[in-house]
Amino acid sequence: MRFLPVLMLVMSNVFMTYAWYGHLKDFRARPLLFVILISWGVAFFEYCLQVPANRLGAGYFSLPQLKVIQEILAMGVFALFCIFYMREKLTWDFLWASLCLAGAAFFMFRNIG
């Protein structure tokens, strides 16, 4: 059942990434207030997944572990969003930053078992 909070965090990141960055492609010509309201509406669904995911995840992971999981998932979702939705190329710097997150995960989870 550990996978359920992680899956919910993945889905919440999809919503939040779109809420934060999707307007740069889809609503560029719209007024800022309109974009803010649309983003809030999308973010509502992110919170509907994020809050229960953290509640469930707290039964399996420590709070710092949940945060590191969240950050790693956010980078992964963001990378896919950049490539497939925004049609941007990732640079080597993104790889190095991701490796730093992998290091964070190593230190956060190395004493489990």
N, C-alpha and C positions, 0 to 999 in steps of 0.2 A: 504493500500500500504506500510505500515511500515514493513511488513514481507519481502518484496522483497530485501531490502538492507541486512537484516539479513540472508536470504537464500543465497545471493551472498557471504556474508562473510563466511558462513559455507563452501560453495564450494571452496572459495579461500583458506581456511584453509586446506582443504583436499589436494589441490595441494602443498601448502607450506610445510605441514608436510611431505609429500612424498619427496619433494625436499630436505628437511633438513635431514631426517632420513631414507628414503627408500633405499638409497644406502648402508646402513649398512647391509641390507639383500640381496639385488639384485646385487650389484656391488662390493662386498667386495674385490674380487681378481683383479679388474680393476685398471689401473693407476689413480692416483689422478686427473690429468688434464682431463681425460675422464669423471670422476665422476662429476667434477666441471661443465663441459660443459653440461652434461645431466641434472644436477640440475638446471642450468640456464635456460635450455629449458623448464623444468617443471615449474619453477618459473615464466616464461613469462605468462603462463595461470593464475597463481595466481594473477599477476598484472592486467591482463585483467578483472578480477572479482573484485579485491580489490579496485582499483581506482574508477570505477563507483559505487561500493557499498558505498564507503565513500561520493562520490558526492551526491548520492540519499539520503543516511542516514543523511547528514547534513541538509536536509530539515525537518527532524523529530526529530533529536537528537542533543544535544550539542556535541562539540568535545570531552570533557572528557567522556561523555556517550558512544560515539562511541568507544573510546579506551577500556572502561570497557567491552562493548559488545564483542569486538574483543578478549580480553584476556579470557573471559569466554568461548567463542566459541572455541578458540585455545586449551584450557585445555580439553574441551569435545571431540573435534576431536582427540587430542593427546591420550586421554584415550582409545578411540575406536581403534585407530591405534595400540597402544601398545598391546591391548588384542587380536584383531582379525587378524592383519597383522603381527606384530612382535612376537606374541605368548608369550608375557611377562605378568607377573602378576603385578598388581598394589598393592602397600603397603598402610597401613593406613595413611602414610604421605601424599599420594596423596589426600586422603579424606580430611585431615585437611587443606591442601593447597586450595582445592576446596571450602571448607567452608569459608576460608578467602576471596576468590573471591566472594562468595555469599554475604558476608558482604560488600565488596566493591560495589557490585551492589545495595544492600539495600541503602547505603548512597548516591550513585550517583543518584538514581531514587526516593528517598523517597518524594521529594517535587513536583512530577509531578501530574498534575491533575487539 
